[in-house]
Amino acid sequence: MNNEKIKEMGLKYIMNTYGRHEFALVRGEGSWVWDADGKKYLDMVAGIAVNNVGHCHPRVVAAIREQAGTLLHCSNLYWIEPQVKLGKLLTDNSFAENVFFCNSGAEANEAAIKLARKWSSNKYGSGRYEIITADNSFHGRTLTTVTATGQPKYHQGFEPLTPGFVHVPYNDLAALTEAVGEKTCAVLLEPMQGEGGVYAGASEYIKGVKKLCQEKDLLLIFDEVQTGLGRTGKLFAYQHYGIEPDVMTLAKGLGGGVPIGAMLAKGEAAVTFQPGEHASTFGGNPLATTAALAALGVIIDEKLFCQAEEKGAYIKKKVNAMKADNPLIAEIRGMGLLVGIEITIAGKPVQEYCQKKGLIINCVQEKVLRLVPPLNITYDEIDEALAIIEEALQHFLT
Ligand SMILES: *Cc1c(COP(=O)(O)O)cnc(C)c1O
């Protein structure tokens, strides 16, 4: 089928939940993808921070092939070898002591929210259930995670929302401190906001939040669904701040393209759930955990987080040089290979121009071009992408 045919069928049979581009992607390799008409694109979206090891990484593909012929699924009523190995690999490489596996970022946050309430109810009894999150945050689309998400546009028409969430401005310690009350049990934050426009948590803020959580005995939950797995220049973004959360959620980059989510915890949080208190049929299944073992193995063995750090700095330097000649560029921000270029005009036409030239980029909050390429993208590929972005911004300047 070609792009047109696929689109036509999609409009008829698929629910209209996405503002989709005009083409279908049918194949990927490394930093490149091909559409159904055979056009090739350099991919700076990477499934929105999913394909951290690039498309169809040979180690991930081989692991999936092997596992597909061995055991695709079995229930969590039995031990699952790749799941326990992935649990060890994740905890060996993070603050955490143990892991709960699920299938997506929203589910991981949902699990973390349930965990926080359960922990607090065990320790303090009922009534201490409130979770503080940030304005402009993004935590997922289930009814509860969308409530946690501090963007009213995602709430409209879905009321009544889940009770027990309070939103405060991001990077504002005073506002957060003020919001803590007798009912508060946890703080849920992205160490760097992605969907919200690419804003990193300030060092004093994150450290201050940690201290506040310790003083008030609140669980600190980091949503690292987007920032985790090497994206920001460390394996996990919390490592930039010299502090550890109590709970961390992961998804996007974990499975190398296969759906998987995880909630990691230490201390009291890690031993809160008892049999029957939380579950997922597919969570941590043999196929997904095998894929994740391979993908995380690549990220660790090839130190892709170091590459993200260096390549992110390279992109920032080059875009800053571009900025000198182009007043459309307002600001460049981000950490590692989660880069935001804020421009003074609407991002969509820029995105479309780039697409025509064979580059796919993402746009958030109307005016922020978000670059989240594979962490193993080459410098030549980065140069190629930035040349197209520069050309596009020149085009709209005149
Ligand atoms: C993408 C994202 C989610 C939601 O993940 P899904 O897998 O789409 O449910 C949650 N939190 C953050 C920070 C994200 O970027």
The ligand as an SDF file (V2000), in Angstrom:
LIG
                    3D

 15 15  0  0  0  0  0  0  0  0999 V2000
    5.2670    9.8720   27.0210 C   0  0  0  0  0  0  0  0  0  0  0  0
    5.2200   10.1890   28.4490 C   0  0  0  0  0  0  0  0  0  0  0  0
    4.3060    9.5530   29.3220 C   0  0  0  0  0  0  0  0  0  0  0  0
    3.2320    8.6250   28.8220 C   0  0  0  0  0  0  0  0  0  0  0  0
    3.7400    7.4400   28.2930 O   0  0  0  0  0  0  0  0  0  0  0  0
    2.7730    6.4790   27.4460 P   0  0  0  0  0  0  0  0  0  0  0  0
    3.6590    5.2920   27.1620 O   0  0  0  0  0  0  0  0  0  0  0  0
    2.3520    7.2270   26.2350 O   0  0  0  0  0  0  0  0  0  0  0  0
    1.6380    6.1280   28.3220 O   0  0  0  0  0  0  0  0  0  0  0  0
    4.3790    9.8350   30.6620 C   0  0  0  0  0  0  0  0  0  0  0  0
    5.2970   10.6860   31.1520 N   0  0  0  0  0  0  0  0  0  0  0  0
    6.1900   11.3140   30.3630 C   0  0  0  0  0  0  0  0  0  0  0  0
    7.1950   12.2310   30.9680 C   0  0  0  0  0  0  0  0  0  0  0  0
    6.1720   11.1020   28.9850 C   0  0  0  0  0  0  0  0  0  0  0  0
    7.0310   11.7610   28.2030 O   0  0  0  0  0  0  0  0  0  0  0  0
  1  2  1  0
  2  3  1  0
  2 14  2  0
  3  4  1  0
  3 10  2  0
  4  5  1  0
  5  6  1  0
  6  7  2  0
  6  8  1  0
  6  9  1  0
 10 11  1  0
 11 12  2  0
 12 13  1  0
 12 14  1  0
 14 15  1  0
M  END
$$$$
